[in-house]
Amino acid sequence: MSGIVNVGIAGLGRLGKRHAENLAQRIPGAKLVAACSPAAEEREWATKALGVPATYADTAGLLA
């Protein structure tokens, strides 16, 4: 089976950033399309550094 799996990540702290980088750059077939963090600077990092198109301040927004 082939194809792309869209992934959202909750949490962009120290380990969350590492997981987000792996999902965005190193996992074949995964596309990081959303992320959430209560910290505005972490959401900004995800957008600028990883090109994540949608970021949210809480998990409710991410899951909606």
C-alpha positions in Angstrom: 0.0 0.0 0.0 1.3 3.5 -0.8 0.0 7.0 -0.1 0.4 9.9 2.2 -0.9 9.9 5.8 -1.7 13.4 7.1 -0.6 13.8 10.7 -1.2 16.3 13.5 0.9 16.6 16.6 -0.1 17.8 20.0 2.8 19.4 21.9 5.9 21.2 20.5 8.1 21.2 23.5 11.6 19.8 23.5 10.6 16.2 22.5 7.5 17.4 20.5 9.8 19.4 18.3 12.0 16.4 17.7 8.9 14.3 16.8 7.6 17.0 14.6 10.9 17.3 12.7 10.9 13.5 12.1 7.3 13.5 10.9 7.9 16.5 8.6 11.3 15.4 7.2 12.2 11.8 7.8 9.2 9.6 7.8 8.3 8.4 4.3 4.6 8.7 3.6 3.9 11.1 6.5 2.9 14.7 6.0 2.7 16.9 9.1 -0.3 19.1 8.4 -1.2 20.4 11.9 0.3 21.1 15.3 -0.8 22.5 18.6 0.9 24.2 21.4 -0.2 26.8 24.0 3.1 28.7 23.3 2.9 31.1 20.3 6.6 30.9 19.7 6.4 27.1 19.3 3.5 27.4 16.8 5.5 30.0 14.9 8.5 27.7 14.8 6.4 24.9 13.3 5.1 27.1 10.6 8.4 28.7 9.7 10.8 25.8 10.2 8.7 22.9 9.1 6.0 24.5 6.9 3.1 23.2 9.0 0.1 24.8 7.4 -2.2 24.8 10.4 -1.4 25.5 14.1 -3.6 25.7 17.1 -3.3 26.9 20.7 -5.1 23.9 22.1 -6.0 20.3 21.2 -9.7 21.1 20.7 -8.8 23.2 17.7 -6.4 20.6 16.4 -9.1 17.8 16.6 -11.8 20.0 15.1 
